[in-house]
């Protein structure tokens, strides 16, 4: 399937739940009716599937920065403050899986996200000088920032290194 065929299959209704309006319900919100709203964020926790949810230190995140293609320093909290934002943290720019993932993301038409009032931001742990090359390599036209020291990754509790392990039966 070509990228043109795939992008033709994605419609604004797919992003807006078929109503033409932005989806505002948080499907992961607490079901007990005690969902908090912290600076426009529906849930202060990050789901990790079968693992316990990680508490996010929002005050710490507000002190951290990302960098754009020109090396300009941008407060991380400004990335998501003004608009509903989908933030994707990628492993690194030299990883072929990251490259392929970003190539797949690049086929999402900007106008679909704009119509849904959603911003897509990708953050990679690299120096800012690699943004332009990575954008050219993947065809990515969405917002791309870097976190060269992985401070945001650490604050979110992301794993920095993969460790070999075995699966045990439960």
For each residue, the residues with C-beta under 8 A, 3 or more apart:
1: 5 6
2: 5 6
3: 6 7 106 107
4: 7 8
5: 1 2 8 9
6: 1 2 3 9 10 107
7: 3 4 10 107 108 109
8: 4 5
9: 5 6
10: 6 7 14 15 108 109 112
11: 14 15 112
12: 15 16 20 111 112 115 116
13: 16 17 18 19 20
14: 10 11 18 112
15: 10 11 12 23 112 113 115 116 118
16: 12 13 19 20 21 22 23 115 116
17: 13 21 23
18: 13 14
19: 13 16
20: 12 13 16
21: 16 17 24
22: 16 84 116 117 118
23: 15 16 17 116
24: 21
25: 29
26: 29 35 42 43
27:
28: 42 43 47
29: 25 26 35 42 43
30: 33 34 35 43
31:
32:
33: 30
34: 30
35: 26 29 30 42 43
36: 43 44
37: 40 41 42
38: 41 44 58
39: 58 77 81
40: 37 80 81
41: 37 38 44 58 80
42: 26 28 29 35 37
43: 26 28 29 30 35 36
44: 36 38 41 55 56 58
45: 53 54 55 56
46: 53 54 56 156 157
47: 28 53
48: 51 52 53 54
49:
50:
51: 48
52: 48
53: 45 46 47 48
54: 45 46 48 156 157
55: 44 45
56: 44 45 46 61 155 156 157
57: 60 61 155
58: 38 39 41 44 61 62
59: 62 63
60: 57 63 64 155
61: 56 57 58 64 76 77 152 155 156
62: 58 59 75 76 77
63: 59 60
64: 60 61 75 76 147 151 152 155
65: 73 74 75 76 151
66: 73 74 76 79 123 145 146 147 152
67: 71 72 73 74 128 145 146 147 148
68: 71 72 74 128 131 145
69: 128 131 132 135 144
70: 128
71: 67 68 128 129
72: 67 68
73: 65 66 67
74: 65 66 67 68 78 79 145
75: 62 64 65 78 79
76: 61 62 64 65 66 79 80 152
77: 39 61 62 80 81
78: 74 75 81 82
79: 66 74 75 76 85 87 121 145
80: 40 41 76 77 83 85 87 119 121
81: 39 40 77 78
82: 78
83: 80 117 118 119
84: 22 117 118 119
85: 79 80 118 119 120 121
86: 118 119 120 121
87: 79 80 121 122 123
88: 105 120 121 122 123
89: 122 123 124 147 152 153 156 158
90: 93 95 98 101 102 122 123 124
91: 95 97 98 124 125
92: 95 98 124 125 126
93: 90 98 99 124 126 130 133 134
94: 98
95: 90 91 92 98 99
96: 99 100
97: 91 100 101
98: 90 91 92 93 94 95 101 102 124
99: 93 95 96 102 103 134 137 138
100: 96 97 103 104
101: 90 97 98 104 105
102: 90 98 99 105 106 122 134 138 140
103: 99 100 106 107 138 139 140
104: 100 101 107
105: 88 101 102 108 120 122 140 142
106: 3 102 103 138 139 140 141 142
107: 3 6 7 103 104
108: 7 10 105 112 113 120 142
109: 7 10 112 113
110: 113 114 141 142
111: 12 114 115
112: 10 11 12 14 15 108 109 115 116
113: 15 108 109 110 116 118 119 120 142
114: 110 111 117
115: 12 15 16 111 112
116: 12 15 16 22 23 112 113
117: 22 83 84 114
118: 15 22 83 84 85 86 113
119: 80 83 84 85 86 113 143
120: 85 86 88 105 108 113 142 143
121: 79 80 85 86 87 88 142 143 144 145
122: 87 88 89 90 102 105 140 142 143 144 145
123: 66 87 88 89 90 144 145 146 147 152
124: 89 90 91 92 93 98 130 134 144 145 146 147
125: 91 92 146 147 148 149 150 153
126: 92 93 130 131 134 146 148
127: 130 146 148
128: 67 68 69 70 71 131 146 148
129: 71 132
130: 93 124 126 127 133 134 146
131: 68 69 126 128 134 135 144 145 146
132: 69 129 135 136
133: 93 130 136 137
134: 93 99 102 124 126 130 131 137 138 140 144
135: 69 131 132 138 139 140 141 144
136: 132 133 139
137: 99 133 134
138: 99 102 103 106 134 135
139: 103 106 135 136
140: 102 103 105 106 122 134 135 144
141: 106 110 135
142: 105 106 108 110 113 120 121 122
143: 119 120 121 122
144: 69 121 122 123 124 131 134 135 140
145: 66 67 68 74 79 121 122 123 124 131
146: 66 67 123 124 125 126 127 128 130 131
147: 64 66 67 89 123 124 125 150 151 152 153
148: 67 125 126 127 128
149: 125
150: 125 147 153 154 158 160
151: 64 65 147 154 155
152: 61 64 66 76 89 123 147 155 156
153: 89 125 147 150 156 158 160
154: 150 151 157 158 160
155: 56 57 60 61 64 151 152
156: 46 54 56 61 89 152 153
157: 46 54 56 154
158: 89 150 153 154
159: 162
160: 150 153 154
161:
162: 159
163:
164:
165:
166:
167:
168:
169:
170:
